[in-house]
Amino acid sequence: VIRVWGLDNGEYITDITPESNCKLFNLELVHTHVWVACSKGKILSINPQSKKVHRVTPSDKKEGDVRCLIAVEDFNSSKHNLVLAGDTNGNIKIWRYKIKSPHKAEKLVHTIQLYTPIECFVVAKQSIWVGSFENIYVLDSRNFDKVAQWKAHDGLINDLVVCESKVWSCSYDMKTKVWDIHVHFHDKDHSCIKSLQAHTSRVCCLTKLNNKFILSGSFDTSVIVYDAANLQVIQELKSHKDGVRCIISPKSNFVWSGSMQRDGTIVIYEKI
């Protein structure tokens, strides 16, 4: 079930049930629709107004679960854009869709095989950073050539976020790391700016607030707030009774965090 909440007041609006017997992993806003990453290679799109569900790709038992989606610009067309879909079989599939028809994919234009589960994406200037098991891969966003890769963590990389000239990553290894956004172009060692271990269990998610703060959520039930400029911990928030699985900042000065099933709550924080 996808549950819809009011952004201004946090009040419950409605539920949307895309399909039965379908696991949902990730949501991505694609113009006026929301694309949903599902199990067995399936991608759905939803019109939030009408709640109508379209199937972007068919289900296939041979395909891996689609774990992450990201919408990017198509530099070769003014009428189309692209969505990248990463799955547990190590495939990144690139789908083209018409901007006027974001509810369906027009064509599969390219598949990249990285031979490792794909867990997250982030766009960083003219590149796309890909988080997988231990490694970060960097793709050129104009032609999707792989321009760099390196071992970044000792476990699955769960999330990536960009803030100013830095990329932050978090992992099952309990660490949050900070990278120079340009490092992969000139530094063969890919040395990170800083490695942080403020959590006592795996770090599940990251978000940024007003380009001044980074927040991380962890299986240890806490949310850590970092100063994005000096990379220091400035606050620990303990409002959940189970692991924090996701965290977003949908509007200025507000952060939403969602916890796992033993808690099952959403907490809204306001910066004062």
N, C-alpha and C positions, 0 to 999 in steps of 0.2 A: 504494500500500500504506500502511495505517496500522499503525504499529508500537507496541506497548504495552509500557511499562516499569514496573517496581516502584518506587513512590514512596519507600519506605524505604531500599532498597538499590541502586536504579538498575539492577537486573538485567533482562535481556530476558525478557518473558513470552510474547508471541505476536504474530502478524501477522493483520491483518484486511484482506481485499481486497474493497472494497465492490462495484465493478462494473468490468468491462473497458472500455477506451476512454473513461475518465472522469477528467478532471483534478481534483485535490483542492486547495482553496485555504485552507480555514479550518475549525476545529472549535469547537463551542460546546456546553457542558454544559447540557442541558435536562432537569432533574430526574434521572431514572435513565438517560437516554439521551444519546447524543452526536449532535448534528446536524452534517452535513458539507456545506460549501459547495462546489459543483462547477461544472464548465463547462456552458454552454448552458442556464442557468436551473435546473439540477437541484439539489435538496436531498435528501440521504439522512439517515436516522436509524439508529443502531446501538445495540443492547443490548450493553454491554461484557461482560456475563456469558455470554450465549449466543452472542454474535457474529452474531446475526441482523440482517440489513440490511433496512430498509423504505425505500421510495421515498416521500418527503414530497411532492414535486412532480415532474411529468413533465419529460423533456428536450424542449427546443424550440430548433431551430436559429436562430430569430428572436430568442431571448432572449440577453441578455448573460451572461457568466460571473458567477456569484455569488461575490463576493470576501470578504464579511464577514457575520457573523451576530451577533445579540445577543438574549438572552432578557430580557424585561422584564415587569413586573406589569401585569395587565389590571385597571384601576381600576373597570371596569364589571361585573366578574364575580368571584365567589369560587371558581368551579369551573374557570375558564380562566386561562391566561396567554398572552403574545404572544411571537413571535420576529420581529425585523426582519431582512430580508435585503437587502443592498446589492449592486448589480451594475454591470458595466462600461458599461451603457447609461444609467446615471444614475437607475435606478429604486430606490426603497426599498419593498419589499413587506412588508406586515405580516400575518403569519399567526397565527390563533388556534388554540390546541390545548387539549384537556382535560388538566387536571393529572394525572388518573388514567390518561391515555393519551398520554404524551409522544412516542410513536413515530410519530405521524402528525398532520398539520395538519387541522383541522376545516373551516377556512374562510379564504379571503383576504378580510380585512376592509377593507384600504385600500392604495392605491398612491400614493406621493409621487414626482413626477418633478422631479429637480434638474438634468437636462441636463448632467451631468458625471460621470465615473466615481466610484463610491463605493468607498472602500478600507478604512475603519475606523469603528468606533463606540466610544463610552464613555458610561456613565450618570454624570451629575454632578448630584447632588441631585435636583431635580424636572425635569431636562432631559436630553436626549440630544444629545451632540456628535457631529457627522458629519465625517469627514475625506475630502476629495475632491482633485481637481487644483487646487492652490493655495488653495482656500477651506475655511473651517470654517463649517458650518451648525449652528444650535442649534434643536432641536425641543422643544416642551413635551411632557413624557412622559405627560401626562394626555389630551391630545387630538391630539398630533402636529402642531399648528400650527407653522409656522416663525416663530421669534421673533427670529432674528438671523442674519446672515451677514457675513463679511468675508474679504479676502485675507490669509492668514496666512503663506504660504510662496511660493517661486518654483518650485514643482514639486509632484509628487504627495505628499500627506500619507500616510505609511505607517502611522502608529500614533498612538494617543492613550492617555493614562493619567491617572487622577485620584489626587492625593495631598493629603490634608487639604483646603484651600480653593483648590487650584491644579489646573489642567489642563496637562499637558505634551504637546507635539506634536513629531513628527519627520518629516523629509522628504528627498526626493531632492536638495534644495538644500544638503545637508550640515549643516543647522542643526537644533538642538533648541530649542524655544521654550516659555516658561512664561507661562500666562495666569491672571488672577484668575477664579475660578469664577463670580463675580457680574458681571464686567465688561460682558457683553453686555446687561445690563438697564439700565445707566445711562450707559455711555460710548460715544458714537457713533463714536469713533475706534478703539475696540477695541485700544488700545495694550497691547502685551505687557509683562509685568513684566521679562522678560529674554530676550535671544536669545543662544544659546550655540553655538559652533562648535569643539568639541573633536575632531571627526572630520575626516578628509581625503577622505572619499567619502560617498556617500549614506547616510543613517541609516535603517535598516530597521525597528527594533523598540524597544519600551520596556517596562519593568516596574518595579514598586516592591517594596521589601523592607522589611517591618516599619514602613511609613509613615515611615521615616527616610532611606531612600536611593532614588534613581532610577538605573536602569541602562539604557544604550542600546547596541544592537548595530549594527554598520555593515559596509558592503561593504569597508571598509579592513581587515577581519579583527579589529578590536579591540572590546572592551567597555569603556565608560566608566562609572565610578561617580560619581554626584553626591550631595552632601549636600542632602537635600530641603528643609532649612530655610534655608540660606544660599545655595543654588543654585551652589555651587562644585564644581569637579572635585576629587575626592580620590584617585582611583586609575584607572590604565589597566591592563586585563587583556588579555594577548596569548597566548591558548591555541589559537587556530584558524589554519588555513592558507588559509582561504577566507572569503568574506563571512559575517557572522553574520546569518542570516535571521530567527531567532525567539529570544525570551528570555522566561522565565516564572519566577515565584517560587511554586511549588506548596505550600510549607510554610515555616514560620518558619526564618530563618537560611540557607536554601538557595536558590540560583538555578541554573536550567538554561539553557544556550544551545545552539542548533543551528546548524550552518554549512551552506554550500552544497556542491554536489556534488563539487568538487575536493578537499574535505576530508571532508565527510559525517559528522562526528562530533558527539556531544553531550558537552558539558563541564558538570560539576556543581561549582559553587563553594559553599563554606561560609563564612559570616561567623564570624570568630574574635574 
